[in-house]
Amino acid sequence: MDGVSAIRSYVDRLITGDGRCSGMKVLLLDTSTTQIISCVYSQTEILQKEVYLVSRIDDCNSNPKLQNPNHQPSPTSHLKAVCFLRPTEINAGLIVRELNNSRPRFSEYHLFFSGIVPIALLRLIAENDEFELVKQVQEFYGDFLPINEDLLTLNCRNTLAMCTSAGTAWARDHAPLYTRNKEGLCSMLLALKRQPSVIRYQKSSVLAKLLAEDIHEHIISDQIFHFRRGKRGSGDLLLLVLDRVDDPITPLLSQWTYQAMVHELLGLNNNRVMLKGAPNISEDLEEVVLSAQQDAFFRQNRHSNFGELGEAVKKMLDEYQRQTQSHNNIKTQLNSIEEMQQFMEKFPQIRSQSHTVSKHVAIMGELARLVDVCSLLDVSQFEQDLACQDDHATHVRELIEKLTSSNVKVPDKLRLGLLYALRYEETGNVKMIKSHMTRGGVPPDMVDFVDIMLKYAGVKARGPGLYGNRDVLSKMTKSFITSVQGVSNVYSQHVPLVMDTIQALIRGKLKDSHHPYVGPSDPEFRPQEILIFMVGGTTYEEACKVSEFNLTNTNGVKVVLGGSTIHNSTSFLEELKLV
């Protein structure tokens, strides 16, 4: 149940080809598989595995190393091509173009697809392989991005509209996107080598029901899963299909753990962070990589809160300064060839550590600047109160103060207005708050988000449980964690709804009326492994809570969280426009 290990094993196998791809080779990828591989391997690591070049199959003609003028042989014609691609018609056409070349670019083609290959696509490739250059074709079910060991995503955007249109005439407009989500979820199960013993879904979502039923039918009827029938129930996996609509609160909140905070304030796309335009950022730090597989500091601190992160960065900086000073002292005392060799062996490590330190110091500095400029400590505490407490009189008074304050930025005023509308849709004065938002400088098209949000995830659209009886628990929890661990936890007292769902599930308390079964129900079933797939997208806050659960639960249950995409407040609201 480790998405990163599953994809890494696939990459290792396709590079070696089970012994059939030994020697120097070129790795050809498409847009999706480039992102997938970059999540688990750096380009440097790939090139160390007898890979001469990593390139996109759709830009071979523009790559000087792969050009093949008609009057001379290709400079790479002695190399093997290892292709890792999604099984699409476009990619099939690009393979056919390679095979029909009068002067082939490569001596052999080893084709690996990231999903189930249609028979028609195989036939097309076979019919055009005139020179018999294709040596093997395999299906590797790695059609998803493993961000963390227990966080998987399909990187599909605009899925909120797909969810709301399910069961209506507009569903056909999102049919390709639905197919992508269905195939991606199947790929997760196959890559993890699991066949669910039980499948459940969120009743309030038509799309969750449709997806759960289609996955169930796919498992029963498709030959791909048949070889696992002897292991049916192995690991006691439960697949739970959820919909973002039941918890619109989590994507709207400010974040205070490293990975989630970077995604919310700076953007974290395919493990890359753009710092270009930030004050005092050097050119080599304008775009940096934050990957748990390539950065030990990030792997250890990705779920640390802002205060803990500051301490960890300072500790890393102090350690680097100590090593640098020691290194400089050694440099002045080099008296032999052996000492010089030892010095040069350590030099690349020191340079690499220098970049790592500079990167995290730069990110930390920019996060701190944005927290100060946007008054996020004040805003976030009020967000948490709106999400976790029920105190209308106090909330209205403080919300109006925030909406009229020049220190609070317009996007934050919008999020506060939305949080108020979701909690007090039936008991509050949403119309008055919209008026104060307008007077506070929120543009009319952004004020319209209040009505859009209530249409998408208001009381009539979402299932029960978003607020439920959690208010008393939230107050108790807030009081407890503040007294025991410090006031900083006031900014992270919110618990995503999915965690309540997980706790109810492992205790056998998850109601059939809210989360029905596909097929016969089994009230006595206690899963040891849970794969949660959230159509419409998940968040890094939910991923952090799932990771904490996996580390601290004593009953041995392992949870993996997957989703159509990973939202921050910006991406969530952008998709909401299309609902």
Long-range contacts (C-beta under 8 A, 24 or more apart in sequence): 1-150, 1-192, 1-194, 1-235, 1-529, 1-531, 1-558, 1-560, 2-149, 2-150, 2-192, 3-144, 3-146, 3-148, 3-149, 3-150, 3-151, 3-152, 3-188, 3-191, 3-192, 3-560, 4-39, 4-40, 4-146, 4-148, 4-149, 4-292, 4-293, 5-149, 6-142, 6-146, 6-191, 6-192, 6-193, 7-36, 7-37, 7-39, 7-40, 7-142, 7-146, 7-191, 8-40, 8-41, 10-140, 10-142, 10-191, 11-37, 11-40, 11-41, 11-46, 11-84, 13-140, 14-82, 14-84, 14-110, 14-112, 14-138, 14-140, 15-46, 15-49, 15-50, 15-51, 15-82, 16-49, 17-82, 17-110, 17-136, 20-110, 20-135, 20-136, 21-80, 21-82, 21-110, 22-50, 23-50, 23-80, 24-50, 24-51, 24-52, 24-79, 24-80, 25-50, 25-51, 25-52, 25-79, 25-80, 25-81, 25-82, 26-51, 26-52, 26-53, 26-54, 26-55, 26-66, 26-76, 26-79, 26-80, 26-81, 26-82, 26-106, 27-51, 27-53, 27-54, 27-55, 27-82, 27-84, 28-55, 28-56, 28-57, 28-60, 28-81, 28-82, 28-83, 28-84, 28-85, 29-54, 29-55, 29-56, 29-57, 29-83, 29-84, 29-85, 30-56, 30-57, 30-58, 30-85, 30-86, 30-88, 30-91, 31-56, 31-58, 32-86, 32-114, 32-143, 32-155, 33-84, 33-85, 33-86, 33-114, 33-142, 35-145, 35-155, 35-270, 36-114, 36-142, 36-143, 36-144, 36-145, 36-146, 37-84, 38-270, 38-271, 38-291, 39-145, 39-146, 39-147, 39-270, 39-271, 39-291, 39-293, 40-146, 40-293, 41-293, 42-289, 42-291, 42-293, 42-294, 51-82, 52-76, 52-79, 57-83, 57-85, 57-91, 57-94, 57-95, 57-98, 58-90, 58-94, 60-98, 60-105, 66-105, 68-101, 68-103, 68-105, 70-102, 70-103, 73-103, 74-103, 74-104, 74-105, 74-106, 76-105, 76-106, 77-103, 77-104, 77-105, 77-106, 77-107, 78-107, 79-106, 79-107, 80-106, 80-107, 80-108, 80-109, 80-110, 81-105, 81-106, 81-108, 81-109, 81-110, 82-110, 82-112, 83-109, 83-110, 83-111, 83-112, 84-112, 84-113, 84-114, 84-140, 85-111, 85-112, 85-113, 85-114, 86-113, 86-114, 86-115, 86-143, 87-113, 87-114, 87-115, 87-116, 87-117, 87-118, 87-121, 87-139, 89-121, 92-121, 92-124, 92-125, 95-125, 96-124, 96-125, 96-128, 99-125, 99-128, 99-129, 99-130, 99-131, 99-133, 99-134, 100-128, 100-130, 104-131, 104-133, 106-133, 107-133, 108-133, 108-134, 108-135, 109-133, 109-134, 109-135, 110-134, 110-135, 110-136, 111-136, 111-137, 111-138, 112-137, 112-138, 112-139, 112-140, 113-137, 113-138, 113-139, 113-140, 114-140, 114-141, 114-142, 114-143, 114-187, 115-139, 115-141, 115-143, 115-183, 115-186, 115-187, 116-141, 116-183, 116-186, 116-222, 116-224, 141-186, 141-187, 141-190, 141-191, 142-187, 142-191, 143-183, 143-184, 143-187, 144-184, 144-187, 144-188, 144-191, 144-562, 145-270, 147-271, 147-543, 147-566, 148-292, 148-302, 148-543, 148-547, 150-543, 150-546, 150-547, 150-550, 150-558, 150-559, 150-560, 150-561, 151-538, 151-540, 151-543, 151-546, 151-547, 151-560, 151-561, 151-562, 151-566, 152-188, 152-560, 152-561, 152-562, 152-563, 153-538, 153-562, 153-563, 153-564, 153-565, 153-566, 154-180, 154-181, 154-184, 154-562, 154-563, 154-564, 154-565, 155-270, 155-565, 156-180, 156-181, 156-184, 156-564, 156-565, 157-565, 157-571, 157-575, 158-575, 158-578, 159-244, 159-535, 159-536, 159-537, 159-564, 159-565, 159-575, 160-244, 160-456, 160-536, 160-537, 160-572, 160-575, 160-576, 160-578, 160-579, 161-575, 161-578, 161-579, 162-207, 162-535, 162-536, 163-205, 163-207, 163-243, 163-244, 163-245, 163-535, 163-536, 164-245, 164-456, 164-579, 166-205, 166-206, 166-207, 166-210, 167-206, 167-207, 167-210, 178-207, 178-210, 178-211, 181-211, 181-535, 181-564, 182-211, 182-214, 182-215, 182-218, 185-211, 185-215, 185-241, 185-533, 185-562, 186-215, 186-218, 186-224, 188-531, 188-533, 188-560, 188-562, 189-215, 189-219, 189-239, 189-531, 190-224, 190-225, 192-531, 192-560, 193-228, 194-234, 194-235, 194-237, 194-529, 194-531, 195-219, 195-225, 195-228, 195-229, 195-231, 195-232, 195-234, 195-237, 196-237, 196-238, 196-239, 196-531, 197-232, 197-233, 197-236, 197-237, 197-238, 197-525, 197-527, 198-237, 198-238, 198-239, 198-517, 198-522, 198-525, 198-527, 199-238, 199-239, 199-240, 199-241, 199-517, 199-518, 199-519, 200-238, 200-239, 200-240, 200-241, 200-510, 200-515, 200-516, 200-517, 200-518, 201-240, 201-241, 201-242, 201-515, 201-516, 201-518, 202-241, 202-242, 202-243, 202-246, 202-463, 202-514, 202-515, 203-463, 203-513, 203-514, 203-515, 203-516, 204-243, 204-245, 204-246, 204-461, 204-462, 204-463, 204-514, 205-242, 205-243, 205-245, 205-246, 205-463, 205-535, 207-243, 207-535, 208-241, 208-242, 208-243, 208-535, 209-241, 209-516, 211-241, 211-533, 211-535, 212-239, 212-241, 212-518, 213-518, 215-239, 215-241, 215-518, 216-518, 216-519, 235-528, 235-529, 236-525, 236-526, 236-527, 236-528, 236-529, 237-527, 237-528, 237-529, 237-530, 237-531, 238-505, 238-525, 238-527, 238-529, 238-530, 238-531, 239-531, 239-533, 240-501, 240-505, 240-515, 240-530, 240-531, 240-532, 240-533, 241-533, 241-535, 242-498, 242-501, 242-532, 242-533, 242-534, 242-535, 243-534, 243-535, 243-536, 244-534, 244-535, 244-536, 244-537, 244-538, 244-567, 245-456, 245-457, 245-461, 245-462, 245-463, 245-536, 246-457, 246-462, 246-463, 246-465, 246-466, 246-497, 247-462, 247-466, 247-496, 247-497, 247-498, 248-418, 248-422, 248-453, 248-456, 248-457, 248-462, 248-572, 249-387, 249-419, 249-422, 249-466, 249-494, 249-496, 249-497, 250-494, 250-496, 250-497, 250-539, 250-541, 250-542, 251-537, 251-539, 251-567, 251-568, 251-569, 251-572, 252-383, 252-415, 252-418, 252-419, 252-569, 252-572, 253-380, 253-383, 253-384, 253-387, 253-415, 253-419, 253-494, 253-541, 253-569, 254-376, 254-379, 254-380, 254-383, 254-491, 255-540, 255-541, 255-568, 256-305, 256-306, 256-380, 256-488, 256-491, 256-492, 257-302, 257-303, 257-304, 257-305, 257-306, 257-492, 257-540, 257-541, 257-544, 258-298, 258-301, 258-302, 258-303, 258-304, 258-306, 258-309, 259-290, 259-298, 259-302, 259-303, 259-540, 259-543, 259-544, 260-539, 260-540, 260-541, 260-543, 260-544, 261-306, 261-367, 262-290, 262-363, 262-367, 263-540, 263-566, 263-568, 264-540, 264-568, 264-569, 265-366, 265-367, 265-370, 265-371, 266-363, 266-366, 266-367, 266-370, 267-568, 267-570, 268-540, 273-363, 275-362, 275-363, 275-366, 278-362, 278-366, 278-369, 279-369, 280-365, 281-362, 281-366, 282-358, 282-362, 284-355, 285-358, 285-359, 285-362, 288-359, 288-362, 288-363, 290-363, 295-356, 297-356, 297-360, 298-360, 303-544, 303-547, 303-548, 305-488, 305-489, 305-491, 305-492, 306-367, 306-371, 306-488, 307-488, 309-364, 310-364, 310-368, 313-360, 313-361, 313-364, 316-356, 316-357, 316-360, 317-357, 317-361, 320-353, 320-354, 320-357, 323-350, 323-353, 324-350, 324-354, 374-408, 374-409, 374-412, 375-407, 375-408, 375-409, 375-412, 376-412, 377-491, 378-407, 378-408, 379-408, 379-412, 379-416, 380-491, 381-490, 381-491, 382-416, 383-415, 383-416, 383-419, 384-490, 384-491, 384-492, 384-493, 384-494, 386-416, 386-419, 386-420, 386-423, 387-419, 387-423, 387-494, 388-470, 388-471, 388-474, 388-475, 388-478, 388-493, 388-494, 389-471, 389-474, 389-475, 390-423, 390-467, 390-471, 392-424, 392-427, 392-428, 395-420, 395-423, 395-424, 396-420, 396-428, 396-429, 396-433, 399-433, 399-436, 400-433, 400-436, 403-433, 403-436, 403-437, 403-439, 403-440, 403-442, 404-436, 404-439, 404-440, 405-440, 408-440, 410-441, 410-442, 410-443, 410-446, 411-569, 411-570, 413-437, 413-440, 413-441, 413-442, 414-442, 414-446, 414-447, 414-449, 414-573, 415-569, 417-442, 417-447, 417-450, 418-449, 418-450, 418-453, 421-450, 421-453, 421-454, 422-453, 422-454, 422-457, 422-458, 422-466, 423-467, 425-454, 425-458, 425-459, 426-459, 430-454, 449-573, 449-576, 452-576, 452-577, 452-579, 453-576, 455-579, 456-576, 456-579, 463-514, 464-514, 465-497, 465-500, 465-501, 465-514, 466-497, 470-495, 470-500, 494-541, 495-545, 496-539, 496-541, 496-542, 496-545, 498-532, 498-534, 498-542, 498-545, 498-546, 498-561, 499-542, 499-545, 499-546, 499-549, 501-532, 502-530, 502-532, 502-546, 502-549, 502-559, 505-530, 506-530, 506-553, 506-555, 506-557, 527-557, 528-556, 528-557, 528-558, 529-557, 529-558, 529-559, 529-560, 530-557, 530-558, 530-559, 530-560, 531-559, 531-560, 531-562, 532-559, 532-560, 532-561, 532-562, 533-562, 533-563, 534-561, 534-562, 534-563, 534-564, 535-563, 535-564, 536-563, 536-564, 537-563, 537-564, 537-565, 537-566, 537-567, 537-571, 537-572, 537-575, 538-562, 538-563, 538-565, 538-566, 538-567, 539-566, 539-567, 539-568, 540-566, 540-568
